[in-house]
Amino acid sequence: MKGEEHLVKPGQYASVLSQGSSWVGRLVVMRALPNGLKLSRYGLVASKRVGNAVVRNRVKRLLREILRQTLLKPGWDIVFITRPAAATASFSDLRQLVSSLLSRAELLMEKHEKTSIRTD
């Protein structure tokens, strides 16, 4: 995973959270804002309401793995805000919900787009 795929500065998070569109799920809330870049970046937020540090880090690790396996359309900043119910959710439940949110927001790459972008 490359460092440029992450939102790192507080200002980046603030702009997405204040100006971005929102999609709500049972375990995660997703906010997205166009960034004008050739890649999509994402950030993860897990408040103390989710659980202690061990639980919050576990949920963020699961979300990072889900996003690593997912091809996103370029040009978006996306913030995933975890809800307390995510602490007890399984990997498959989280993956299904994140895929659902991304498809509702039309941020997933289509199959024909995947093949045309790869240069392997």
C-alpha positions, 0 to 999 in steps of 0.5 A: 500500500502506497503512502500517497493513497492515504489522507494524512493531514487534518485539513484533508480530513476536515475538507472531506468531512465538511464538504463531502457527500455522505453514505450511511451504513449500519457499521460504517459511514462513508464521506467522499469528495472529488480531489482532482488527482489521478488517484483516490485517497482514503482515511479511516476514523474510529472514535473511542466509542468504537472500543479501546485501542486494540478494538479500534486498530483491529477495525481499521486493519480490516478496513485497510485490507478491504480497501487494498483489495478494492479498485476505486475510481481515481480522483476521490478523497474518501473517509470511512467513519466507523460506528460502534457496531463495527467492533463486533462485525466480521470481515465479510460483513464489513467487506459487504457493507463497504462494497455496498457503500462504494457501489451506491456512491459509484466509486467502484471500477467497472469490470471493463475499466479494470482491464483497460487500465492494467498494463501488466 
